[in-house]
């Protein structure tokens, strides 16, 4: 499956300016690689209100006026950031690299040119500031004299003029294979190569170290000279994150030294003393034979800062003063520096390592009502003094982390049947699990997540094991769409969690199930309709579990564009995920706990079967996923999800020996399938909806979403079939021919809606967009149905567009159009690429069974490689 010619060209373009020959130490072949001198040619703009077509403006003028009024009140009166800001979208900065840190403890993103440039320390709240003083600097000494000292940055800032800036980017490249990344620097004229490897503890099936807010920078030094060199690496770090709080005063630094288990680390603690969510940054290094560790406790990161530069250049070490620095005055900033040095023999190699950690153990969200302990506090305490221990743990354990990462990634990376772009996409898109504004917290001892209906009454346990033992997990719909666990989007992204951290997937499901039972009768205005209705109805899955600027888990449904009580897909996606999760985990307790909740939400859905034909109908807007696309009557998307849900309800009822439920949903499935075909099948694919409107026969790329989840759950054949296989294959072929190959030359993935004559459906702001996460799910569906080459070609277009053409690495958006604009950077849904891996694993397992004569097996059994 070699990459297409256009794909090979786009990959080569990223490295076309690299002039050195060095390949670095330990840099893998697979991943995303880019020369530090690269400039992306295409500059796109974010979607804004002004990009809505005139016809859509006229259709939604009421929504626009109500949103404007709400936006003004939110930003100008309440002085808060709106959960979706149509007037202030993020501009595209083509700079981001792999984020630092584990899951749920906050993240710091380091750009591919080396900048520390994206910060999420306060839970769910981002700011995008490059802190220019946060840098690595190299010092080379020969015979007791410094011969070279250089900031490893291509920047030439107007500040810190006492430092040697302007490293030539043509001599370096960046390579990301998350959760690790490498930067290879050839030092011009010095015959020395540096390889910086950054490591974060993103470890599948690990629920301890994966939660740690730490990262390690391991440096390999290659001395190609015929003489010895002394090499020092200095890390400078500002006390703060480039936020206005950095200058509020009161912050201070102190050196530390920690010996434990016969190993010692030392460095500097940077105490950031804000009234809300204070934290400590820590830069540290391990004491080892032939390594020297030195520090500068405090310096001012403004002016020329020539004193620190001279300190290092004099002898390759820093002064290492003792005692803490005084708290800085208001309006001032303070920074610290750490240097590690070693001797590297002629034609030899050396190694240096240092860590960055941060300790914000207890957090409050925007409302300030409750305090939450982060997951890592279970192992490192809540007192706010854990930074030295975190650094010590990271520096001693990161080799084991790397072994775990390599063991996990090796089978995929070594699979010659998989194209290189796919391997890069699969692991690098996983960044969002940590950098999705993610929080992972402990469950307080007095908490009750059951929603008030306990197990004995047909509800849930007060503290399910999945939450009590593994904590609560939440991630944002997107860095721009600030709602936690947006459920219709999680439907697509959930494959990453259930495959790699299944306990977190179950924990999230228990939280959603508890909120299903709850109701909030508070009346509020919904911006689309202009009508008031309850925030949350009973037996309805919430859109989300809240805004980090308010109080997640306590106040759900931050989304107020639509009234979600009448949306069909949220409940259906809950049911489908319950069985898919059981199929993966085989957790019988989970299945029993979720069964009464599934029955309740399905009974709620039955009210939409207006004709009694076993098929639910739509009115107005299709569902939460395609909430700007008008639909009337049964539709391919929601109708397909409904049939798939009745199918898995039948399966769960059979497993739980609930015969009345089995007979009920089996009957509904049979009647509904017949009605679905009669109303929507046109001989080639399923029509968008059954309204008979001029656009009702548009080809929807996501029309087989129900079949996708059935296949992913080991169903879709025999007794548990909802869609005829020949019609599924015909639909997928139509989507491939029209939505993929007839759109943008087949090089940008699948457009959401396509007319049968081969032009995009432009009837809404969503129909002519490409949704990367939906495309990955579509590709997974194709793979499940044996269309491997088509699936890979479909997904490749999205990867090439986002990562290689548009410069959106580590900020994959929700959507882009063929030309000009994108929407919602750094979005959850593209995690659905892990559904492709699930489908590939399933195809491989089926081939192995087919190749073993006489072997039989239950096709619904989970695979051990899950």
N, C-alpha and C positions, 0 to 999 in steps of 0.2 A: 504494500500500500504506500508507494512512494508519494511524497507531496507533489501537488500539481506544480507546473512550471511557474505559474504566477505566484504561488506560495513560496517557492524557493527564492524568487526574486525579492519578495518583500522581506524575507528573513535576512538575506544577504545585505540588503540596503541598510539595516540597522548597524552593521559592522563595517560599512564601506569606508569609513574614515579612519579606521584603526591601522596604524602604520608599524607598530611593533610586531615582533614575532612571538613574544612570550605568551604562553598559554596558562601560566600559573600552576599552583600545586593543588591537586585534588578537585579541580573544577570539573563537574560532570559534563558529558556531551549534551545531555538533554536539559532544556530549560529556556528561559527568555534571556537573550544576550544582546547587549547594546553598547556601542562605543560611547565614551563620555563626551565626545565631540559631536554626536549625532544631533541633528535638528529635524523635527518633524515638519514636513512641508504643509500638511493640511491643518488648518486651525478652525475648529468648529465653535459654534455659539450654542449656549443652552437654550432650550425651549422656554419661551416666556409668553405672557398673555398676548403680546402683540403678534405672535406667530399663529394664533388661531384664525382660521379662515373666516371671511365675512359671513358665510352661511352659518357656520357654527357659532359665531358671535351673536347673530340674530336669534338663533335657536336657544342660546343659553344666556341671553342678556340679563335675565333675572339672577342667575347664578353669579355672573360677573359683578353685578352691583352689590349683592349680598356679601360676596367674598371681600370686595374692596372695603365695605363697611366693617366687616369682622377683622380684616387685616389691620386697618387703621386703629381700631380699639386695642388690638393685641400689641402692636408695636409702639404706638404713640401714647397710650394711656396706661396699659398694664406693664409696658417696658419689657416685654418678653418676646422671644423669637417664635414666630408661628410654626406649627408642626410641618406645614408645607408653605414655602414662601415663593409664590409665583412672580413676585416683583423683585426678588433678590436671589436668583439661582446662583449656584456656584459656577464661576468661570472655569474653563478648562485650563489646568496647569499640567503640562506634560512632563512631570518631574518625579512621580512617586515610584518608590521601590517597596520591597517587602517590609511590613511592619514588624516592630520589635515587641516581644512580650508574649506571655501565654494567653489563656482564655479567661476573660472576665475580670481581669485586674487592671484594665486600661491598656492603651497602646501608644507607642511613639513610632511614627513612620519616618524612616530614613530614605531619602530619595536616591535615585539611581546614580546621581552625580555626587552623592555623599551628604546631602543636606539633612538636617533634622527639621522636618517641615510640616508634619501633621500630628496633632496632639489630641488624645482622648483620655485624659486622666479623670476629669469629672465624668461620671457615668452618662454615656449617651450624648454628651455635648462636645462638639468638635470645634477647634479653631485651627486655621490653616496659616501658620506663621513660620517662616524660615528663620531660625535663630542662628545668625551668621557666626557667632562666637563658638558655637558647638562644632568642633572640628577635630580631625586627626592630623597630627603633624609628625613628620619623620625627621630624625637627626642622624646623620652619618658622620662618624669620627674615625680618623686614621692617625695612628702614632700620637695620640693625645691632642689632636687638633680637629675641630669641626670642619668638614669639607663640604657639607651640603645640609641645608635645613629648609624644609618646604612644607607649607600647608597643603594637604592633599585635597585641594579644591580648585575647580576651574574658575571660581568666582574672583572678581576684583572689586570688593566692596569699598564704599567711601569711608568706612570706619576701620579701626584696627590696622592702620597704615604701617605700624611698626613690624608687621608680619609679612612674610614672603608669600604673596598670593599668586594666582594665575598659573596653576599647574596646567600643562598642555594636555587637554583631554584626548588628543589623538593617540596618546601612549597608554591609555587605560580602557578597560571595559568592565561592565557590570554583568553579572549572571545570576538570575534568580531561579531557584527551584524550591519554593516554599515548603517548609519553614526555614530554609537556609538560603543565604545569598553570598556571593563572592564578588569582590572587586579586585582586579589585577592591575597593579600599577608598575609600569616600567619607568625607572627613574632616569630621564635622559642624561647621558654623559657620565652616569655613575656605574653602569654595568651591574645594576642591582634591580631585582624584581620583588615586589611585595604582593602577597595575596592575603587580603582581609576576608575572613569567613565569619559571617554573623549567624548565630544559632539561637533560635527561640524554642522553648519546650512545648511544641505542638505535637503531642504523642498520642496516637490512636489508642483507645481503650485504657488510657491512663487518666485517673481522676484526682491525682495529687499534683505531680510536677507540672501537668498541663495547665494548672491554674496559676502558676507563679508569674509575677510581674517582673521578669528578668530577661536579659539577653546577654550573650557572650560574644566578644570579638576575638577571634583567634587569628593571629598574624603569622604567616610563614614568610621567611626572608631567604632569598636566594642571592648569594654573593658570587658573581661570575668572575670576580677579579682574582689576580694571583697574589693578593695580600689580604690580611685580616681586616675586619671592620668592626667597630662598635656601633650598634644600631639601637636607637631609642624611638619609641612611639609615644607621643603625648596626646591625651584626650582632654580637651577643654569643654566645660559644661557650665551653662548659666543656671543659677538657682531660679527655676521657673520654666515657662513654656512659651515665652513671647506674648503672653497675655498681659493686660493692663495691671493685673494683680502683682506682676513681677516688681512693680515700682511702688507698691503700697507701703513698703517699709516693714521692718521687723524680721526679715529673713536672715538666717545666719548659717555658717558652715563650721564643720569641725572635722579634724582627722580622726581616724579610728584604726585599731589593730585588733584582730580577733584570731585567737588560736583555739582550735577545736579538733579533736580526733587526730592530733599530731600534725595538723596542717594549719598554716597561718595565711591570712589575707589582710591587706590594709588598703586604705584609700581615704576618701573624703565623703562625708555626709553633708547634703545640702538641704537644710530644713526650711520648708516653704510654709510659712505660718499664716495661712488664711483662716478667717473665722469659720468658713464652711469647707469641709473636706480638705483639711491640711494634709500635707504629705512630705515625705523625705526622698530625695533622689540620692543615689549612691553610685559612685564610680570607684572601682576596686580592682586589685590585682592580687594574684597568689604569689607568695614567696616560694621560690624554688632555687636550687643550686644554680649558680652562674646567671642569676637574674637580679637586677636591682630595681626596687620600687621606690619612687620618690613622689612628692606632691607639693602643690602650692594650695594652701587652705582657702585663700580668698584673693581675688583681684577684681578690679573694675573693668567690665567688658565694654568700655567706651574709650574714646581718644585713640592714641596710637598703640597703647598697651605694649610698648617696647620693653618694659621691665621684665615681663614674663618671657618674652622671646630671647632676651639677653641671658636670662637665668638658664634656659635650656642650652643655648649655643655655647655657653662658657665651658661646661664640662659634661653635657649630655644628661644632666640630672637637674632636678628642681630642689629648692632650698629645704623643703620639708619642715616648716615651722611647727611647733607644738602649740596646743591650746586652741580654743575656738575663736572664731572671728566675732567682732561685735555685731549686733543687729544693725542692718543698714537703715539709713534714714529714708523717709518718704521721698520718692522721686529718684532714688538710686537703685542700682542693680548690683548683684554680686555674683561672681563665678568662681569656679575651682578648676584645678588641673591635676592630672595624674600622668606620670611618665613611667614606662617600663623599658628596661634596656638589657641587652645581652651582647656578647661577642660572637661573631660569625667568622669562622676560619675561611681562608682562601678556598675558592671553589666549593664552599660549604653551604649548609643550610642552618637556619636557626628558627626559633619559635617564641612568640610572646602572646600573652593572653590577658584580657581584662574584661570586666563585666560592667553592665549598667543595670541597675534595679531601681524600683520605686515602691514605696510602702505607703499606701492610702488604705488602711485596713477597714475602716468603718466609713460608710458613705451615706449621704442623704441625697434624695432627688430634689427637684425644683421646689416642691411644696414645703420641704423641711419637716414634714410631719413625723417621719419614722427614720430610724437608723438601721442600716443593714450591714452585716459583717460579710466581707468578701469570702469566697471559698477558701482562699489560701490561708486565712486566719485559723482554720481548723488545725493547721500544721505549724503555723508560725506566730499565732497569737494576735490579739487585737490592740495591744498597747501602743503601737506606732513606733516601736523600737526594733523592728525586725529586719531593717535594711542590711545591716552587716551579716546577719545569718542567711538572708536570701542570697547575698553575694557569695558567701562562703559555700553555700549549697550549690549554686550555679557553677562556680569555678571548679568544684570537685566532681560534679555529676554530669557536666555537659558531654564528656566523651561517651558516657552510656546513652545519653539522649541521641547522640549522632548514630550510634550503633542501632538504636531502635528505629530511627528515621530511615536509615539505609536498608534495614531488614524489611520495613514496610514498603518502601518505594521500589526496591530492587526487582521484584517480579514484573512490575509494569514497565520500568525503564529498560529491562532486558528483553522485553517482548518485541521481537523484530517485526511482528505483524502489525504493530501499532505505529502510526506516524509520529514523528517528533513533535509536531505542533500540538497533538493531542496530549502527550505526556506533559508538556509545559502547561497547557491549559488546565489539565486535571488538578495538578498540585498548586499552581499559582492562584487559581480562583478560590482555593481554600482559605486565602487570607481573610475572607470576610467572617469566618467563624470567630476569629479574634478581634478583627478590626471593624466589626459591624456595630460599634457602640455597645459592645457586648458586656453584660453583667452576669456574674455567676456568684450567687450569694448563699449563705447558710440559712436554713429554715429555723426561725426562733422556736424555742421549746413550747411556747404557748400558742403557736399558730394552728389554725384549722383551715385547710384548703378545700374542704369538702363542699363549700357553698351552702352549708347548713343542712344538707341531706346526707345522713350517715349511711354506711354500708347496710346496716340492718333494716333500713327503710328504703332500700333500692338506690342508695347514693354511693358515696366514696368514703374511704377511710379519712379520718381527720389529718393524718400524717402518713401518706403512702410511702412505702420504703424507698421508692425511686427518688422522692424529694428529700426525705429525712436523711438518707445516707449520702446522696449525691448532690443535694442542693438544688436551688432554683436557677434556671437559665433563661436569659432573654437576649435577643438581638434585634436591631432596628430593621425596619423595612428597607431603609437606606440611610446613608449619612445625610441626605437632603430631605427624606421623608421620615420624620422623626416619630415613629410609632413602634413600640416593642411587639415582637411576635405577630406581625401582621399575618393573619392566618392563611389567606388565600395565596400569599407569596411564599410563606413557609411550606405550603403544599408542594411546591416545586423544589425549594432548597433543602427540604427535610432529608433527602437521601444522604447528604453529607453527614448529617448528625447521626442518623440511625445506622449507617454503615461504620462510622468511626468512633462515635461516642453514644452508643445506644441508650445508656442510662440517662443521658441528658435529653435525648429524644423522648423517652418515656416521661421524664420529669416535666417537660414542657406540655405533654399531652394531659397529664394529671392537672396541671394548672388550668389549661383550657377547659377540661371537663368540669372542674369546680366552678368556673365562671359560667358555664352553660346553665347550671342549675340556678344561679343567681339572677336577680332582676333589679333594675334601677329605674323606678318610675319617674325620675326627675325629667321634666319636660325641657327640651331644648330645640332650637331652630336648626333645621337641616338645610344647608345652603343650596342644594340642587332644587328641591321642591319649594322651599320657602315655608314649609309646614313644620309644626312642632310635634314631636312625639317623644316617647320614652327613650332614655339613653340606652337601656338594655332590657330586652324582653326575655322571659323565661324560656328555657329549652331552645335557645338560639345561640349558636357559636358567635362569640364577639369578633368584630373585625380585628381588634388588637387588644393588648392588655395594658395600654396606657402610654403616656408621653413622659420621657425622662425629666422634662421640665415641670412635671406635676407629681403624681404618686402612682407609678406602675403597680400592678396587681391589686391595688385598692380601687382605682377608678379606671375602668376599661373603656374601650371605644373612644379613643382620642379623635378618631376620624369622624368628622361631622359634615362631610360633603353630602352623603346620602343617608337615608334611614336604612340601616342594614338589617332590620328585623324581617324584611320581606325578600332578602336575597337568598337564593336557593343554594348557591355553590358552597357557602361556608360550612353548613351542616353536612353536606355530602362529602366534602373534603375531609372533615373530621372522621366520618365513618370509614372512608377509604384508607386513611392513615392508620386508624386503629388496627385494621386487619393487616395492612402492610407491615406495621411495626411488630405485630405478633408473628407474622411469617418470618421476619428476620430474627427476632429474639427468642421465639418459642416460650415467652413468658406467660404461663397459664394464669397467674394471679392478675396480671395486667388485663388479659382478655376478660376474665370474670368481672373485674372492677368496671371495665368500660362498657360491658354489654347493656346494662340498664340505661346508660347515657346514650348509647347508640340508638336504642329503641325509642327513647324520648325524642331525640332530634329527628328521627325518621318519621315518627308520628306527626311531628310538627310540619314536615315536608308534604305529607299526604294531602294537606288542605289545598295544595296547588294542582292536584289532579282534578281539574274542573270538569273534564268530560268522562271521568271514570274509566279511561282507557289504559290506565297504568302508566301514564306519562305526564310529568308535571309541565306546567306552562309558564311562560314569562310574560311580563307586561312592563313596558317602559324600558328599563336598562337590564342588560343581560344578566349581570352578576357582579360580584365585587371585582373579579379580575379584569373584565373588559367593561368598566363602568362608564365609559363614554360612548359605547356602541349600542345604539337603540335596537331593540329586538321585540318581536311580537310573536306570541304562540310558542310552542315547543321549539327548541333550538338544538343545533348539533352539539354545542359545548355543554350546556346544562343538562340537556336531555341525555347525552352520553354519560355524564357524571352520575345522573340519577340511575340509569340502568346498571352502571358498574356498582353503585352503592347497594342496589337491591340484590345484586349478585353476591357481594361479600356479606350482606346480611344473611342470605341463605346459607352461605358457608359457615359463618359464625354460629348461626342457630343450630346447624347440624353438629358442629363440634361441641356445643354446649348442651346438646340434647333438648333444645327448645322446639318441640315439634310444631306447635301452633305458629310460632314466628317463621319457622322454615316454610310451612305451607303458604303462609301469607305472602312472604316475599318471593317465593318461587312463582306463585300465581301472578303477582304484579310484574315480575321480570318477563314472564311469557307474554302477557298482554302488552306491556310497555314496549318490548322489542318489536312486536308486530306493528304497533302504532308508530314507532320511531321510523321504521323502514317505510311505511306507507306515506308518512308526512314529509320526510326529509330526504330520502334516497332519490337521486335523479339519474341513476344509471352509471355514474362515474364517481361520485362523491356525495357526501351529505351536505345539503344546502345549509347556509348559515342559519336561517330560521324558516318557519313554515308560513310566514305572513302573506306570501305572494307578492310582496313589494318588488319594485324593479331591481333592488339590490339583494333580495333574499337568497339568490343563488350564488352569492359571492363564495369564494373558496377560502375557508378559514384554516389557517395553518395548524391550529390547536384542536381541530375537530375530533381527533381520536384520543383526547386526554383520558377519557374513561377506560378505553382499551389499554392505554399505557399502564395505568395503575393495576389493572387486572393482571397483565403480564408480569409486572414487577412483583405481584403478590402470588405468583405461581398459578394463577387462574386464567380463564379465557378460553378453555376448551371443554368439550364434553358437557357434563351436568352444569358446570359453572361457566357457561359461555353466554355473553350478552350480545355480541356482534358477529355476524358471519365473516369468516376469515377472508373470503374472496372480496367482500365489500371493504374490509379494512385495508387490504392490499391495494385495491383500486383507488381508495381515497388517498392513501399515502403516495401512490404514484402520481395522482393528480396534483397533490401538494408539491411534490418534488419538481414535476414538470413546470408548474405555473408559479407557485410562490417562491421557489428557489431558483430554478434555472432561467425562468423568464424575468427575473428581477435582478437588476444591476449586473447583468452578464453572468449570473450564477456565482458571484464572488462576495456576497454580503449576507448570506444566510437566507432565512425565509421571512418574507414580509407577512404581517398578520393577515391581511385580507387582499385577495386578488380576484379580479373579475375573470370570468371564463375566457374572455377574449385576450387575456394576457396583459392587462394594465392594472396597477394597484387600485384598490378600493379606497377612495379618498373621502368617504362619507362622514368620517369622524377624525378626531385628532389622534386616534389610536390605530385605525385600520390600515394606515399606510406606514406604520412604524415597524421596525424589526425589534422584537424583544429577545434579548440574548438568552435569558433563562428559559423562555418558551421554546426557542430553537433547540437548545440542548435537550429539553424534554422530548421534542419532536424527533430529534436524532436517536434518542434512546428507544422511542417507539419503533422507529424503523429497524433498529438493530434487533429488538425483540421479535420482529416479524420477518427476519431474515434478509433485510435490505441493508446490509452492512456498508457497502460502498456508498450508497445514497445517504445513509446516516452520517457517515464521516464527512462527506463532501458538504452536506448541509451545515454541520457544526463548524467546519473549517473556515467557512466564510466569515462567521462571527469572530473567531479568534484572530484571523488575519486583520480584519477591520479594526478591532478594538486595540489589540496589543501591538500590531506592527504598522498600521497605517495612521490611526488617529491618536496614538500616544496616550491611551487610557489605561496603561498598566496599573494594576492594584487600585483601580477605581472604575471597574467595569460598570457601565450605566444600565439602567433599566431598558433604554430604548435609543435607537438612532433612526433617522430617515435616510433615504438614499443620498441626499445631499443636504449640506448646510447645518443641521441641528442635531442635538442629542437631548436626552431628558434623564434627569435624576442620576447623578454620578454615584458610584460606590453603592451598589444595590444588592439586595439579598438574593434575588431569584437566580442569578447565574451559578450559584452553588449546585444547581440542578445538573451540572455536568457530571456529578457523581452518579446520577441516574444512568448515564451512558456506561459508566464502569460496571454498575450493577447489571445492566443488560449484557455487556460483554462477558462478565463472569458467568451469567446464566447461559449464554450461547455456548461458552466453552464447556460448561458442565453438561449441557445437553449433548454436545459432540462426544464427550468422553463416555457418556452413557450409551450413545448410539454405537460407539466403536467397541463396546464391551459385549460380546455375544452372550446371550442368556441372562444379561443383567436387567433387572426391573427395579423401579423405584417410584416413590410418590413424587410427582412433579411439583407438588406444593411444599415439599420439605425445604427448609432453609439450607443455604450453602455454607459450608464451613469457612469459606474465604470471605464471608461477610464481616 
